[in-house]
Amino acid sequence: MNLATLPTEACNPASEHIDQLSTIEMLRIINEEDTKVAAAVAAELPQIANAVDAIADRFEHGGRLFYIGAGTSGRLGVLDASECPPTFSVPPSLFQGIIAGGDSALRHSSETSEDSPEQGEADLVARAFTRRDALIGIAASGRTPYVLGALRHARKLGALTISLACVSGSEIAAIADIAIAPNTGPEVLTGSTRLKAGTATKLVLNMISTGVMIRAGAVYGNLMVNVQTTNEKLIDRGRRIISDATGVDHPTAARLLAEAGTVKTAIVMQKLSLDRAAAEARLKAAKGNLTTALGKKP
């Protein structure tokens, strides 16, 4: 592939003389380019919705979600995966981020790692990736060999494959079950895909992980009822969630959380006038879905 033909590698005429501008003019150009990202992502909402539903179905059948990428793309995947356990109280194994070059590449660049499709496959094998799982291959250019190798391996197994690139008609899109491709165009700094492409990638991953967990019942209304109350800030958030969901005052919410152990159990206890054991049993029967446990239509 001639990389120079990719939109993400093209020269942006809007920033052609950015080095000669005042600071405020320079920042205005960056900001104006950033405003184009949300529209590019919006154009991909049908494909993102397909991905959310397909991943949620995999979760229903014991599958997991893996993100894989190199450089900025890999770091963003690892970031999204690492934020899901504290936000939604899921095990770290459910969302897993893999970056070319391993965890050291999170802090230190490892550009040569992305050139090996064999290593992409090997890194999936090392995580015991199976046909029940889902894989999001992330590459702004849509042609990173490391990601291509991983996607081909996942496809061979019969796993769900999703591509996330910032160009249309990419190599990774051609081998994925679902192709997501927000076309973010040329960067302010030519080829620096940590900018608009990175922002688009973060937006899409936010949507996917959040959407999947909403479908899985980890959210009640717009409340993070699965939040882990592991520090003072999160304990306070948990109390406020209980208060918002049940209408009780803050001291009562604090008492409920202390008695229940978890936010969801506290809400069931209060709303259905149950003790902790009965509330936990009700949640277990509802597979952890608070809306179902409360007898409401999901």
N, C-alpha and C positions, 0 to 999 in steps of 0.2 A: 504494500500500500504506500502511495505517495502521501506522506503525512501533511505536506504543504497544502493539499487539497481539502483538508478537514476544516470545517467552520471554526472549530475550537483553536486551530493553529493559524487562522488568518489574521491579517493586520486590521485593526479597528480604526477606520478613518476618524472617528470621533475623538480618539486619544492620540492621534499621530504626532501632535506637538505638545504632549502633556508635560514634558520636561521643561518647557519654556513658560508655563503658566504660573500664576500666583497660587498659593496654597488653597485658597477658597475655590478658585476656578478648577483646580485639579480635583479637589474633593467633589465638586458639583458634577463633574464628568463621571467619576466613579459611581456616585449616587444615582445619576440618571441611567447608567448602564444596569445598575442593580435593580432598578424598578422594572426592568424587562423580564426578570427571572420568574416572578409569580405568574405572569401571563404564559410563559413557556411551560411551566408546571401545570397550569390550569388546562392547557390543551391535551395533557396526558391523563386527565382524571379518569376516563373510562378504563384505561389500561391499569392504572393504580388501583381502581376498585376491583378489577378482576384479580389482581395480585392479592389484595387483602382477603377476598373471599376464598381464593384457592389456598392461601396459607392457613387461614382459620380452619378450613376443612382438614388440612394436614394435622393441625394441632388436635382436632377432635379424634384423630386416629393414631395419636401417639407420636406424631412427627415433631421435628424441630426446625428452626429457621437459622440458616447460616448466611453470613455476608462475607464476600471475599473480594479483595481488591489490592491494588498497590499504591503506594504514596498517599496522596490526599484521599483518594477513593477508599483505600483500605482503612485509613485512620477514621474516616467518617463512619464506616461500617462498624468498626470496633467501638466507637463512641456510642452509637445507637444501641448496640447490643449490651454494652456495659451499663446503660442507664435503665434498662428494662427491669432487672431484678428489684432495685429499690423502689421504683415507681409502681410496679404492679405485683410485687411479692411473688415473682416466679423464680424458679431455680435458674442459676446461670447457664445450665446446659440447654435451656429452651431457646435462648437467643445467643448465637456464638459468632463473634467477629474474627476473621482471619486476615492477616495482612502479609503481603510478600516480604520475606526477610525476618518474620517473627516479631515478637513483642519489642525487640530493640529498635525495630524500624518505626515504632510509634514516636520515638524521640530523635532518632538518627536516621537520615536518609539512606535508603538502600536500593538505589535505582536499578542496579543490575539484576536484582531479584525478580523483577517483573518480566524478564525476557525468557523465562523457563516455563513452558506449558506443563512439563513433567512435574515441576515442583508444585504447581497449582493442584494437580491431581493428587500428588503425594500428601499435601497438607490436608486435603479432605479425607483421604484414607486414614491419616493419623488421628483424625477426630471421629473415626468410626461412622462416617456419613453413610446413610442407607437410603433405599428407595422410598421410604416413608417421609423423608425429610424434604425441605425446600431450600433452594440456594438462590441468593441474589448476587449475580456477578456485576460488580461496579467498575466501570472504566469510562472516564469522561470522553476519551477518544473512540471508545467502542472496539478497540483492537488489541488490548494488552494481552500478550501471550499467556501470562500466568493465569489470568481470568478465563481465557478461552480454554485452557487445559482443564480447569476446574469444572467449567460448564459442560464440556464434552463428557467428562467422567460422570457427572451427575445425570446427564441425559441418558448415558449408556445404562445406568442403574435403573432408570425409570422414575427418578425423583422429579419434583417440580423445579423447573428452571426459569428464572426471571432475570432479564438483563436490564441494567440501568446505565444508559449512556447519555451524552449530551449532543449527539449528532444523530441524524436519521440514517436508516439503512446500514447500520454498522455490522461488523462481523459477529459481535456477540448477540445482536438482535436476531441474526439469521439462525442461530442454534438454540434460541430460548423459546420456551412455551409461551411466555408473556414478555413483550418488549416494551419498556418504558424509555422514552427518548425526548425529554424536554430540550428543545433546540435553543440553546442560550447564545449562540453566535460567537463572534470574535471577542476575546477578552481585552480589557483595558491595557494590560501588559501582554503582548502577543504570546500566546501559548501558555499563559499562567492560569491553568484550570483550577487552581485553588480559589479563584475569584468567583465569577458567575456560575461556572459549572459546579464548583464546590458548594455554593449556596443552594443551587437547584437540587443537588444530591441530598443535602441535609433536609430540605423541605420534603422531598419524596420519602426519605427514610422515616422522618417524623410521622408522615401520614400513614405509612405502612404499619409500623409498630403500634402506633396509637389505634389505628383502625382495627387491626387484628385483635388487640386486647379489649376493645369495646365489643367486638363481635363475640369474644370469649367470656364476656360478663364481668370484666375486671373494673368496670366503670358503672356508677349508678347516677343517672342524670349526667351531669358533667363533673361528678366528684370522683376523685381517685380513691375509691374505697378499699383498694388493695394495698395502699401505701404501707410501707414498713415503718413503724414508729420506733426508730433506733437511735434518735438523738432528740435534744430539746426542741429543735425547730420542727421535726417531724411529729413529735408527740403533740405539740401545739396544733399542728395542721390536722392531725387525726381527731383531736377534740373538736376543732372547728367543723370538720366534715360531719362528725356525729351530730353536732348541733344543727348544722344546715339540713341534714337529712331527716332529723326527727323533730326539730323545733324546741329541744330542751335548752336550758341555759348552759353556760360554760362550766360551772361547777358540777352540774349533773352529768354533762358529757365527760368530764374528767373522771368522775366516779365510775361511769359506765365502761370507759376504756380500761380502767384499772381492773374492774371485775371481769371483763370479757376477754381481754388479752389482745383482741384485734378489733379494728374499726367495724368490719362487716358484722362480726358477732354482736358487737355492742348495738348496732342499728337494729338487728333482728330482735334482740332482747327487748329493746325499748318499744319498737313498733308492734310486736306481737305479744308483749308481756310474758316472755319466756325466761327461764333461767339459762345459764351458760350452756349446760349440757344439751338442753332441748334446742337452743339456737344453733349450736354447732351441728347437731344431727340434721336440722332442717337445711342448713347450708350444704352439708355433705350430700344430702339427697338431691339438692339442686345443682350439684357439681360446682359449687362455689359461686353460682350466679345469684347475686343478691336480689335482682328483680324477680327471678323465678321463686326464690325462697320466700319472698314477701307475697307470693300469690298473684303477682301482676304479669301481664303479657309481656314477654321479652321484646 
